[in-house]
Amino acid sequence: MTNIQISLPESMKVFVEEQVAKGGYGSASEYFQELIFQDQQHKGQEGQRTQLMAKFHTQGQLNNEEFELIADKLADEFAVYFGSNLPVLSDYAVTRESIYEDHP
């Protein structure tokens, strides 16, 4: 492995130490490695999604596999952004029939 030296303000150093303690990391190095890994994953997914969207705009269609890939990525991003504690709607709740019912 290679070493990299970084400088952090005291407040960030404290934050990193808290994350290491709370997150079960063995060291700040493990914490930073996880952050970098997540960023790599995010950027790779972003590039893949960009390619698929470009294909959609030029050809006007995606195959089922491509559509599912984009839908899964968007769902994952939604969960990260809004949290996983949102209530799950039933299939009925999102049907056309439920829209036209009388609601109290």
C-alpha positions in Angstrom: 0.0 0.0 0.0 1.0 3.6 -0.5 0.8 6.3 2.1 -0.8 9.7 1.4 -0.5 12.6 3.9 -3.5 14.9 4.2 -4.2 18.0 6.3 -7.5 18.5 7.9 -8.9 21.3 10.1 -9.4 20.2 13.7 -13.2 20.0 13.3 -12.8 17.5 10.4 -10.3 15.5 12.3 -12.8 15.2 15.2 -15.5 14.2 12.7 -13.3 11.5 11.2 -12.5 10.1 14.6 -16.2 10.0 15.5 -17.0 8.1 12.3 -14.2 5.6 12.9 -15.6 4.9 16.4 -19.2 4.8 15.4 -18.8 3.0 12.1 -16.6 0.2 13.4 -13.6 1.1 11.3 -10.2 0.0 12.6 -8.6 3.3 11.6 -9.0 6.6 9.8 -7.3 4.9 6.9 -10.1 2.3 6.6 -12.7 5.1 6.8 -11.0 7.1 4.0 -10.7 3.9 1.9 -14.4 3.3 2.3 -15.2 6.9 1.2 -13.0 6.6 -1.8 -14.5 3.2 -2.7 -18.0 4.7 -2.5 -17.0 7.6 -4.7 -15.5 5.2 -7.3 -18.7 3.2 -7.3 -20.8 6.4 -7.7 -18.7 7.8 -10.5 -18.7 4.5 -12.3 -22.5 4.2 -12.0 -22.9 7.8 -13.1 -20.8 7.2 -16.2 -22.8 4.1 -17.1 -26.1 5.9 -16.6 -24.9 8.8 -18.7 -24.1 6.4 -21.6 -27.5 4.8 -21.3 -29.3 8.1 -21.3 -27.3 9.2 -24.3 -28.3 6.1 -26.1 -31.9 6.8 -25.2 -31.8 10.3 -26.5 -30.2 9.2 -29.8 -32.1 6.0 -30.4 -35.3 6.8 -28.5 -35.4 3.5 -26.7 -33.8 1.3 -24.1 -34.0 -2.5 -23.8 -35.5 -3.9 -20.6 -32.1 -4.6 -19.1 -31.0 -1.0 -19.6 -34.2 0.4 -18.3 -34.0 -1.8 -15.2 -30.4 -0.7 -14.6 -31.4 3.0 -14.7 -34.4 2.4 -12.5 -32.4 0.5 -9.9 -29.7 3.2 -9.8 -32.4 5.9 -9.4 -34.1 3.9 -6.6 -30.7 3.5 -4.8 -30.0 7.2 -5.1 -33.4 8.1 -3.9 -33.0 5.9 -0.8 -29.6 7.4 -0.1 -30.9 11.0 -0.5 -34.2 10.6 1.4 -33.2 7.8 3.7 -34.6 4.3 4.0 -37.1 5.1 6.7 -39.8 6.3 4.3 -43.0 4.4 4.4 -43.5 1.9 1.6 -46.6 2.4 -0.4 -48.7 -0.7 -1.2 -49.2 -1.6 -4.8 -52.9 -0.6 -4.4 -51.9 2.9 -3.2 -50.2 3.7 -6.5 -52.9 2.3 -8.7 -55.3 4.3 -10.8 -58.3 2.8 -8.9 -57.1 4.3 -5.6 -57.0 7.8 -7.0 -60.8 7.8 -7.8 -62.0 6.5 -4.4 -63.6 8.8 -1.9 -61.0 9.5 0.8 -61.9 11.0 4.2 
